[in-house]
Amino acid sequence: MSEQSKYTTVASTLHWAVVILVCALFGLGWYMTDLPPGPDRGFYFATHKSIGISLFIVMTGRLAWRIFNSPPALRVDLPTWKLLLAKNVHFAFYILLFAQPLTGYLSSSFSGYDTSLFGYPLPSWGWKQKNLNDFFSVAHSSCSIAILVCVTLHIAGVVSHVYQEGISFLNRIKPW
């Protein structure tokens, strides 16, 4: 595989950092919502918020890297519908992976609870307001569903490529 068909080490590392953060956020999100009110629930919510803010920071770096470093070219021998689907799924990922932490932060800002980044307090953009908290909570949950749809489509595409081309296709995104 030529170096031109591979992602840069920085792009690959940022990709896998996002994967790890998103998996952690989904795991924590599903677990913490069923916990009864109390210190355990507060701990998991605070951790979820910190990881979500970290995701926003990593996505900012990823977007900056993408702007100044073109990704490897898509294969031109793919059907048009596959090329369009791949481009749209990647575009949706960028939108959703910024919207998700932003809606979570705004929901938290209007919940009356403070937000911190691993113990360091952050400013609140709002005040205790149930309607706005509910609105941003629904938006946050909706982004979660949309991200899961994108993940499913992305993994289906990867599996399709691996099935057609073998494991060497995955070498494009390995950071090592």
N, C-alpha and C positions, 0 to 999 in steps of 0.2 A: 504494500500500500504506500503510495507516495505521500510525502510530507504535506503536499498541498491539499490532500483529501482528508487530512486530520485536523481536528480542532487544536488550538494552542493549549499548552499545559495550563495556562491561567484559565482559559475558557472551560476546559475539562474540570479543573479543580472547583471552579465556581458552580458548574453544573451539579457535581456530586455533593457539594456543600448544600445546595438548595434541596436536593433529594433528601439528604439526611435531616435537614431542618423541617421540611414538609412532613416527612414520616413522623418525626417527633411531635410536631404540632397536632397531627391527626390523632396519634395515640393518646396524647395528653387531653386533647379536646373531647374525645369520646369517653375517656375515663373520668375526667373531672366533673362533667356535667351531672353525673348521677350521684356524686358525693353529697352527703348531708352538709348543711352549713356548719362551719367550724374551721379550726386552724388547718386541718389537712386540706380541705377544699381551697382555703386561701393560699396555701403554699403552692398547690398545683396551678391555680389561676395565675399567681404571680410568675411562676416558671413559664407557663404558656405565653403570657404577655412578653416576657423577656426574650423568649425564643422567637416570637413573632416579630418583635422589633429587630432582632438580629437578622431575621429573614429579609426584612425591609432594607437593612443596611447592605447585606450581601447582594440583594437584587439591584440596588443602586450601583454597586461596583460591577455587577454583571452587565447591566445596561451600558454603563460607561465603557467597559471593555468592548462590548459588541459594537458600539458606535464607532470606536476608533480602530477596531480590528475585525475585518470581514470574516465571517465564518466560511468554511470550505464550501465550494459550490455544490448545489444539489445535483443529483444525477439527472442528466437530460433524457435518458432512455426510459424514465418512469412515465406512466400515463399522466395526462394533464390533471385528472381528478386527484391523483395521489400527491402530485406536487402542490396543488392548491390546498389540499387537506393538511399536508405537512406545514406549509407556510401559515395557514390560519390557526392551527393548533399551537404553534410556537408563538404566534402573535397573541393569542388568547392567554397563553401561559404568562407572558410578560404583563399584560393588563391585570390578570387575576392575582398574580403574585405580588403586585403592588397594592391592588384594591383590598385584598384579604387582610394584611396587617393594618392598613389604614382604617378600614371599617371596624376592626377589632379595637384599635386605639381610640377611635371616636366613640364607640359603644362604651368603652371603659370610662372615657372622659365624661359621658353623660350619665354614668351609673352612680356616681357619688363615691366610687372607690378610687384611690390613688393608683397611678401606674409608675412602676420603677423598672429600670433595666438592671437586673441582677443586684437589686438593693439600692441602686442610685435613683433617687426620685426624679421623675420627669414632669414637665409642666402639663397641666390639664388644659385641653382645648375647649372645655365645656363646664357645665354645672350639672347638678343633679336634676335630670329631666327625663321622666319615664318614657314619654312618647319618642323622644330622640334616641334614647337608649334602645328601645324596642326596634325602632327603624334600623339603626346601625347593626343591631344583633341579627335581624332578619337578613340584612345585606351581607353580613359576615357569614351566616349559614348558607346563603345562596351562593356566595363565592366558593364555599367549601364543596358544594355539590358540583359546580361548574369545573372546579379544579379536578375533582375525581373523574369527571367525564373526560377532561383533557388527558389525565394520566392514563386512563383506560385506552384512549385512542393512541396515545404516544407508545405505550407498551405494545399494543396490537401492531403498530407500525414496525417497532423494533423486532418483534417476533416474526413478522412477515419478512423483513430483510434478512434476519438470521436464517430463517428457513430457506430462503431463496439463495443466499450468498454464503452461508456458513458463518461461523463465529468471528471471522476476520472483520466483519462489518462493525463489530463492537470496538475494534481497535481505534476507530475514529474518535471516540470520546474518552478513552482511557487517559488519565492524567500522568501516567508513568511511562 
